[in-house]
Amino acid sequence: MRTRRIGDVQVGAIGLGGMPMSIEGRPEESRSIAAVHAALDAGVTLIDTADAYHIGPDDIGHNESLIARALATYGGDTSGVLVATKGGHTRPGDGSWGLDGSPAYLKRACDASLKRLGVEAIGLYQHHRPDPSVPYTDSIGALRDLLDEGKIRMAGISNANPAQIREANEILGGRLVSVQNQFSPAFRSSEDELRLCDVLGVAFLPWSPLGGISSAGDLGGEHAAFGRVAEAHGVSPQQVALAWMLAKSPVVVPIPGSSRPETIVDSAKAADLELTDEEFAELDAT
């Protein structure tokens, strides 16, 4: 698979998002582990998780633990795999998502993630979402401390606006390596953040790049241009959507969520799908 850069690490141009493996409606663990193994076989080397990818308070960090087990049971070399996790979201068990961006919480969350992942330093640790009750400076300051302490190798942010991206990069002393925001054919309001990341040389990681669990399957029907281009190439509309994102900027690394081997294998093929200038222009204008 073609590669792209996150900080000083080269990763496959398509990553894997682990959330569907661990939240409501999650499948049997064996299927999820098979999906991780299939992704690795296809050249995926970025796996995105979070301590909040679980259902109730009794299984916090479910996805981190699952990813760790999947890597441990893979028959090949995993030394080049970058596991990115996040802290700052909470899930009380009623289906809702809470926030805690306090430095004390983020540092405790990082320590817990280190144990679940079984590593001495987390490859990429990301602030999951700004907490309105906590100054952003304080939350990002916690990531700076974790970097300085060597508990994390790289720092990123998620669900951030342009001002927050610039602020985070300043607080981190120019060490911000990634921004993870929602972006898809149906959700394009992160264009400004993507362009800023391109200028700064910071990786942009689109989450829900295919429109989310409930909508990904009908991407071609909901967005006809993607369906037309897919038919012309004899591939899936999902591949076309990911290839379109990759063509937008060399800093883009989509992280489609999957818990099925066949879907992540299909997504991984987007790294080698070449769109014509005319096709890209049509998709970008849709």
C-alpha positions as CSV (number, residue, x, y, z in Angstrom):
1,M,0.0,0.0,0.0
2,R,1.1,3.5,-0.7
3,T,2.2,5.4,2.5
4,R,1.7,8.8,4.0
5,R,3.3,10.5,7.0
6,I,2.1,11.2,10.5
7,G,4.9,13.0,12.3
8,D,8.0,11.0,11.7
9,V,6.1,7.8,11.0
10,Q,5.1,6.4,7.6
11,V,1.7,4.7,7.6
12,G,-0.5,3.1,5.0
13,A,-2.6,5.7,3.2
14,I,-5.8,4.1,4.5
15,G,-6.2,3.4,8.2
16,L,-8.7,1.4,10.3
17,G,-11.1,2.9,12.8
18,G,-11.9,0.5,15.6
19,M,-15.1,2.1,17.0
20,P,-17.7,-0.2,15.4
21,M,-16.0,-3.2,17.1
22,S,-16.8,-2.0,20.6
23,I,-19.9,0.2,20.8
24,E,-23.6,-0.6,20.7
25,G,-24.3,-3.4,18.2
26,R,-20.7,-4.7,18.3
27,P,-20.1,-8.1,16.7
28,E,-18.5,-11.1,18.2
29,E,-14.8,-10.4,19.0
30,S,-13.6,-13.1,16.6
31,R,-15.0,-11.2,13.7
32,S,-13.4,-7.9,14.8
33,I,-10.0,-9.6,15.3
34,A,-10.3,-11.1,11.9
35,A,-11.0,-7.6,10.5
36,V,-7.9,-6.3,12.1
37,H,-5.8,-9.1,10.7
38,A,-7.3,-8.6,7.3
39,A,-6.5,-4.9,7.5
40,L,-2.8,-5.7,8.4
41,D,-2.6,-8.2,5.5
42,A,-3.9,-5.5,3.2
43,G,-1.1,-3.1,4.2
44,V,-3.0,-1.0,6.8
45,T,-0.5,0.2,9.5
46,L,-2.6,2.9,11.3
47,I,-5.2,1.7,13.7
48,D,-7.3,4.3,15.5
49,T,-9.0,3.6,18.8
50,A,-10.1,5.4,22.0
51,D,-10.7,4.6,25.6
52,A,-14.3,5.7,25.1
53,Y,-15.0,3.0,22.5
54,H,-17.1,0.8,24.8
55,I,-20.7,0.5,26.0
56,G,-20.8,0.8,29.7
57,P,-18.7,1.8,32.7
58,D,-17.7,-1.8,33.3
59,D,-15.8,-2.2,30.0
60,I,-14.0,1.1,29.6
61,G,-11.2,0.8,27.0
62,H,-12.9,-2.3,25.4
63,N,-11.6,-1.4,22.0
64,E,-8.0,-0.6,23.1
65,S,-7.9,-4.1,24.8
66,L,-9.4,-5.7,21.7
67,I,-6.8,-4.0,19.4
68,A,-4.0,-5.1,21.7
69,R,-5.3,-8.7,21.5
70,A,-5.6,-8.6,17.7
71,L,-2.0,-7.4,17.3
72,A,-0.7,-10.0,19.7
73,T,-2.4,-12.8,17.8
74,Y,-1.4,-11.7,14.3
75,G,1.0,-14.0,12.7
76,G,3.1,-11.3,10.9
77,D,5.3,-8.4,11.9
78,T,3.5,-5.6,13.7
79,S,6.5,-3.5,14.5
80,G,5.5,-0.9,11.9
81,V,1.9,-0.5,13.1
82,L,1.0,2.8,14.6
83,V,-1.8,2.6,17.2
84,A,-3.5,5.9,17.8
85,T,-5.8,6.3,20.8
86,K,-7.7,9.2,22.3
87,G,-8.8,10.5,25.7
88,G,-11.3,13.1,26.9
89,H,-14.6,11.4,26.1
90,T,-16.6,9.5,28.7
91,R,-19.5,7.0,28.4
92,P,-21.7,6.6,31.5
93,G,-23.5,3.6,30.1
94,D,-26.8,5.1,28.9
95,G,-25.7,5.5,25.3
96,S,-24.6,9.1,25.8
97,W,-21.1,10.6,25.4
98,G,-19.7,12.9,28.1
99,L,-16.6,15.1,28.3
100,D,-13.7,15.5,30.7
101,G,-10.8,17.6,29.3
102,S,-9.2,18.3,32.7
103,P,-5.5,17.7,32.8
104,A,-5.8,15.3,35.7
105,Y,-8.4,13.2,33.9
106,L,-6.4,13.1,30.6
107,K,-3.2,12.0,32.4
108,R,-5.1,9.2,34.3
109,A,-6.7,8.2,31.0
110,C,-3.4,8.0,29.3
111,D,-1.9,5.8,32.0
112,A,-4.8,3.5,31.7
113,S,-4.5,3.3,27.9
114,L,-0.8,2.5,28.3
115,K,-1.7,-0.5,30.4
116,R,-4.5,-1.7,28.1
117,L,-2.3,-1.4,25.0
118,G,0.6,-3.0,26.7
119,V,3.2,-0.4,25.6
120,E,5.7,1.8,27.2
121,A,4.8,4.8,25.1
122,I,1.6,5.4,23.1
123,G,2.4,6.0,19.4
124,L,-0.1,8.7,18.9
125,Y,-2.3,10.2,21.7
126,Q,-5.1,12.5,20.7
127,H,-7.4,14.9,22.7
128,H,-10.8,13.4,21.8
129,R,-13.0,16.5,21.9
130,P,-12.8,20.0,23.4
131,D,-14.5,20.3,26.8
132,P,-16.3,23.6,27.1
133,S,-15.9,23.5,30.9
134,V,-12.1,23.3,30.7
135,P,-9.8,25.9,29.1
136,Y,-8.4,24.4,25.9
137,T,-5.0,25.6,26.9
138,D,-5.2,23.3,30.0
139,S,-6.2,20.2,28.0
140,I,-3.5,20.6,25.4
141,G,-1.0,21.4,28.1
142,A,-1.7,17.9,29.5
143,L,-0.7,16.5,26.1
144,R,2.4,18.6,26.1
145,D,3.3,17.2,29.6
146,L,2.7,13.6,28.4
147,L,5.0,14.2,25.4
148,D,7.7,15.7,27.6
149,E,7.4,12.8,30.0
150,G,7.8,10.3,27.2
151,K,4.4,8.6,27.8
152,I,3.4,9.4,24.3
153,R,5.5,9.6,21.2
154,M,3.3,12.0,19.2
155,A,0.3,14.2,20.0
156,G,-2.8,15.0,18.0
157,I,-6.3,16.6,18.5
158,S,-9.8,15.7,17.3
159,N,-12.9,17.6,16.6
160,A,-11.1,20.9,16.5
161,N,-11.6,24.1,14.6
162,P,-8.8,26.2,12.8
163,A,-8.2,28.4,15.8
164,Q,-7.9,25.4,18.1
165,I,-5.5,23.7,15.6
166,R,-3.2,26.8,15.7
167,E,-3.5,27.1,19.5
168,A,-2.7,23.4,20.0
169,N,0.3,23.5,17.7
170,E,1.6,26.6,19.6
171,I,1.1,25.0,23.0
172,L,2.8,21.8,21.8
173,G,5.8,23.8,20.5
174,G,5.1,22.9,16.9
175,R,4.8,19.2,17.7
176,L,1.2,18.7,16.7
177,V,1.2,15.9,14.2
178,S,-2.5,15.1,13.4
179,V,-6.1,16.5,13.4
180,Q,-8.9,14.0,13.4
181,N,-12.2,15.5,12.3
182,Q,-15.4,14.3,10.7
183,F,-15.2,14.5,6.9
184,S,-17.1,12.6,4.2
185,P,-19.0,13.2,0.9
186,A,-22.0,14.1,3.1
187,F,-20.1,16.1,5.7
188,R,-17.7,18.7,4.3
189,S,-17.7,21.4,6.9
190,S,-14.1,20.4,7.9
191,E,-12.7,21.7,4.6
192,D,-11.1,24.7,6.4
193,E,-9.4,22.4,8.9
194,L,-8.2,20.2,6.1
195,R,-6.7,23.1,4.2
196,L,-5.0,24.4,7.3
197,C,-3.5,21.0,8.0
198,D,-2.2,21.0,4.4
199,V,-0.5,24.3,5.0
200,L,1.0,23.2,8.4
201,G,2.1,19.8,7.2
202,V,-0.1,18.1,9.8
203,A,-1.9,14.8,9.0
204,F,-5.7,15.1,8.6
205,L,-7.5,12.0,9.7
206,P,-11.2,12.0,8.5
207,W,-13.4,10.0,10.8
208,S,-16.6,8.5,9.5
209,P,-15.2,9.1,5.9
210,L,-18.0,6.9,4.4
211,G,-20.8,8.6,6.3
212,G,-21.0,6.5,9.4
213,I,-22.2,3.0,10.2
214,S,-25.8,3.4,9.1
215,S,-25.1,5.3,5.9
216,A,-21.8,3.8,4.5
217,G,-23.6,1.0,2.6
218,D,-25.7,3.4,0.5
219,L,-23.0,5.9,-0.3
220,G,-23.4,5.5,-4.0
221,G,-27.1,5.9,-3.8
222,E,-27.0,9.0,-1.7
223,H,-24.2,10.6,-3.7
224,A,-24.8,9.7,-7.4
225,A,-21.5,11.1,-8.7
226,F,-19.6,8.6,-6.5
227,G,-21.7,5.8,-7.8
228,R,-21.1,6.8,-11.4
229,V,-17.3,7.0,-11.0
230,A,-17.3,3.7,-9.1
231,E,-19.2,2.0,-12.0
232,A,-16.7,3.4,-14.5
233,H,-13.8,1.9,-12.6
234,G,-15.5,-1.3,-11.6
235,V,-15.0,-0.6,-7.9
236,S,-17.2,0.3,-4.9
237,P,-18.5,3.8,-4.3
238,Q,-16.7,3.5,-0.9
239,Q,-13.4,3.1,-2.6
240,V,-14.1,6.1,-4.8
241,A,-14.9,8.3,-1.7
242,L,-11.6,7.3,0.0
243,A,-9.6,7.9,-3.2
244,W,-11.2,11.3,-3.6
245,M,-10.1,12.2,-0.1
246,L,-6.6,11.0,-0.7
247,A,-6.5,13.1,-3.9
248,K,-7.5,16.3,-2.0
249,S,-4.2,16.5,-0.1
250,P,-1.1,14.4,0.7
251,V,-1.8,15.0,4.4
252,V,-5.1,13.1,4.3
253,V,-5.2,9.6,5.9
254,P,-8.8,8.3,6.1
255,I,-9.7,6.0,8.9
256,P,-12.9,4.1,7.9
257,G,-14.5,2.2,10.7
258,S,-15.0,-1.5,10.1
259,S,-15.6,-4.7,11.9
260,R,-15.8,-6.9,8.8
261,P,-12.7,-8.2,7.0
262,E,-14.3,-7.7,3.6
263,T,-15.1,-4.1,4.1
264,I,-11.7,-3.0,5.3
265,V,-10.0,-5.0,2.5
266,D,-12.2,-3.1,0.0
267,S,-11.4,0.2,1.6
268,A,-7.7,-0.5,1.6
269,K,-7.8,-0.8,-2.2
270,A,-8.6,2.9,-2.4
271,A,-4.9,3.7,-1.8
272,D,-4.2,2.5,-5.3
273,L,-7.2,3.9,-7.1
274,E,-6.3,6.7,-9.5
275,L,-9.0,9.2,-10.3
276,T,-8.8,11.4,-13.4
277,D,-8.7,15.2,-13.0
278,E,-12.2,15.3,-14.4
279,E,-13.5,12.7,-12.0
280,F,-11.9,14.5,-9.0
281,A,-13.4,17.8,-10.1
282,E,-16.9,16.3,-10.4
283,L,-16.7,14.6,-7.0
284,D,-15.3,17.7,-5.3
285,A,-18.0,19.9,-6.7
286,T,-20.9,17.5,-5.8
